């Protein structure tokens, strides 16, 4: 008995379509209300850090007989304290996270530029160079407008990501809905 996994079934197409619509609507909402979505994202990050810190704390005590107990314990405390600080002071956390995002993009852009020049003998090295330039420019834009951009930036980026994820799910749900799906090897039989 064989099962063809390449073609989604009708229920999975409907689930992908519904999920895509929900993600797209949430993305539009996040873009329309960037300050609210920024606070929601910051709060979510703080709760993740607190939960991860709790898990690291449990792990540290479970493995306290092994080397590095103090470092595991300190790392767990760092996670929990950072999460609590972000949760208790969300506006300060938003400003900090925006600065970190700008710093990350600047650093990634510089690394991509170095990588592009290392890959220069290869055929498609210009794509890496373009990625590095755009990433560096985005990081510089965030830094140039920081902290004024903090209230809306993270929410807008999260909203754009949700919107694009939703649209891609919607398009995937329509894949294979035509009678002659070119990805279905059995369609022509």
C-alpha positions as CSV (number, residue, x, y, z in Angstrom):
1,X,0.0,0.0,0.0
2,X,1.5,3.3,-1.0
3,X,0.5,6.9,-0.1
4,X,1.1,9.9,-2.3
5,X,2.3,12.6,0.0
6,X,3.2,15.1,-2.7
7,X,-0.4,16.3,-3.3
8,X,-2.2,17.9,-0.3
9,X,-5.6,16.5,0.5
10,X,-8.7,18.7,0.5
11,X,-8.7,19.2,4.3
12,X,-5.1,20.2,4.4
13,X,-5.7,22.7,1.6
14,X,-8.5,24.2,3.5
15,X,-6.4,24.3,6.7
16,X,-3.6,26.0,4.8
17,X,-6.0,28.5,3.3
18,X,-7.7,29.3,6.7
19,X,-4.3,29.5,8.4
20,X,-3.0,31.8,5.6
21,X,-6.1,34.1,5.9
22,X,-5.7,34.3,9.7
23,X,-2.0,35.1,9.4
24,X,-2.6,37.7,6.7
25,X,-5.3,39.4,8.8
26,X,-3.1,39.4,11.9
27,X,-0.3,40.8,9.8
28,X,-2.4,43.6,8.5
29,X,-3.6,44.3,12.0
30,X,-0.1,44.4,13.3
31,X,1.0,46.8,10.6
32,X,-2.1,49.0,11.2
33,X,-1.5,49.1,15.0
34,X,2.3,48.9,15.2
35,X,2.6,50.3,18.7
36,X,0.3,47.6,20.1
37,X,1.9,44.8,18.1
38,X,5.4,46.0,19.3
39,X,4.3,45.7,22.9
40,X,2.7,42.3,22.3
41,X,6.0,41.1,20.6
42,X,8.1,42.5,23.4
43,X,5.9,40.9,26.1
44,X,6.0,37.6,24.2
45,X,9.8,37.7,24.1
46,X,9.9,38.5,27.9
47,X,7.7,35.5,28.6
48,X,9.8,33.2,26.4
49,X,13.0,34.4,28.3
50,X,11.3,33.8,31.7
51,X,10.2,30.3,30.6
52,X,13.6,29.4,29.1
53,X,15.3,30.7,32.3
54,X,13.0,28.4,34.4
55,X,13.9,25.4,32.2
56,X,17.6,26.3,32.4
57,X,17.3,26.6,36.2
58,X,15.7,23.1,36.5
59,X,18.4,21.7,34.2
60,X,21.2,23.3,36.3
61,X,19.9,21.7,39.4
62,X,19.4,18.3,37.7
63,X,23.0,18.3,36.6
64,X,24.6,20.0,39.6
65,X,26.9,17.1,40.1
66,X,28.5,17.8,36.7
67,X,31.0,20.5,35.9
68,X,29.7,24.0,35.2
69,X,26.9,24.1,37.7
70,X,27.6,27.7,38.7
71,X,27.7,28.9,35.0
72,X,24.4,27.1,34.2
73,X,22.9,28.6,37.3
74,X,24.1,32.1,36.4
75,X,22.8,31.7,32.8
76,X,19.4,30.7,34.1
77,X,19.3,33.7,36.4
78,X,20.3,36.0,33.5
79,X,17.4,34.7,31.4
80,X,14.9,35.0,34.2
81,X,16.1,38.5,35.3
82,X,16.2,39.8,31.7
83,X,12.7,38.4,31.0
84,X,11.3,40.0,34.2
85,X,12.9,43.3,33.4
86,X,11.4,43.3,29.9
87,X,8.0,42.3,31.3
88,X,8.1,44.9,34.1
89,X,9.2,47.8,31.8
90,X,7.9,47.1,28.4
91,X,8.6,50.5,26.9
92,X,12.3,50.3,28.0
93,X,12.4,46.8,26.6
94,X,11.0,48.0,23.3
95,X,13.7,50.6,23.0
96,X,16.4,48.1,24.0
97,X,15.1,45.4,21.6
98,X,15.0,48.0,18.7
99,X,18.6,49.0,19.4
100,X,19.6,45.3,19.5
101,X,17.8,44.7,16.2
102,X,19.7,47.6,14.6
103,X,23.0,46.3,16.0
104,X,22.3,42.8,14.8
105,X,21.5,44.0,11.3
106,X,24.6,46.2,11.2
107,X,26.8,43.3,12.3
108,X,25.1,40.8,9.9
109,X,25.5,43.2,7.1
110,X,29.3,43.6,7.8
111,X,29.7,39.9,8.0
112,X,27.8,39.4,4.7
113,X,30.1,41.9,3.0
114,X,33.2,40.1,4.2
115,X,31.6,36.8,3.1
116,X,30.7,38.2,-0.3
117,X,34.3,39.2,-1.0
118,X,35.5,35.8,0.2
119,X,33.1,34.2,-2.3
120,X,34.0,36.6,-5.1
121,X,35.5,33.9,-7.3
122,X,32.2,32.0,-7.3
123,X,29.5,32.7,-9.8
124,X,26.7,34.1,-7.7
125,X,28.7,36.1,-5.1
126,X,26.8,39.3,-6.0
127,X,23.7,38.0,-4.3
128,X,25.5,37.8,-1.0
129,X,27.0,41.2,-1.6
130,X,23.5,42.6,-2.3
131,X,22.2,41.0,0.9
132,X,25.0,42.5,2.9
133,X,24.4,46.0,1.5
134,X,20.7,45.9,2.1
135,X,21.1,44.4,5.6
136,X,23.7,47.0,6.5
137,X,21.5,49.8,5.2
138,X,18.5,48.5,7.3
139,X,20.7,48.4,10.4
140,X,21.9,51.9,9.7
141,X,18.4,53.2,9.2
142,X,17.3,51.7,12.5
143,X,20.3,53.2,14.3
144,X,19.8,56.6,12.6
145,X,16.2,56.9,13.8
146,X,16.6,55.2,17.1
147,X,14.9,55.7,19.7
148,X,12.1,57.5,17.7
149,X,11.4,54.4,15.6
150,X,11.2,52.0,18.6
151,X,7.4,52.3,19.2
152,X,6.5,51.1,15.7
153,X,9.5,49.3,14.2
154,X,9.2,45.8,15.8
155,X,5.4,45.7,15.4
156,X,5.7,46.7,11.7
157,X,8.4,44.0,11.0
158,X,6.4,41.3,12.8
159,X,3.3,42.4,10.9
160,X,5.1,42.3,7.6
161,X,6.4,38.8,8.4
162,X,2.9,37.6,9.4
163,X,1.4,39.1,6.3
164,X,3.9,37.5,4.0
165,X,3.6,34.1,5.8
166,X,-0.1,34.3,5.4
167,X,0.0,35.2,1.7
168,X,2.5,32.3,1.1
169,X,0.2,29.9,2.9
170,X,-2.8,31.1,0.8
171,X,-0.8,30.6,-2.4
172,X,0.3,27.2,-1.3
173,X,-3.3,26.2,-0.6
174,X,-4.1,27.0,-4.2
175,X,-1.2,24.8,-5.4
176,X,-2.6,21.7,-6.9
177,X,-6.2,22.8,-7.1
178,X,-6.2,22.8,-10.8
179,X,-7.1,19.5,-12.6
180,X,-3.7,19.1,-14.2
181,X,-1.3,19.9,-11.4
182,X,2.2,19.8,-12.8
183,X,3.7,18.7,-9.5
184,X,1.4,15.7,-9.4
185,X,3.2,12.8,-11.3
186,X,-0.2,11.0,-11.6
187,X,-2.1,13.9,-13.1
188,X,-1.3,13.0,-16.7
189,X,-2.0,9.3,-16.2
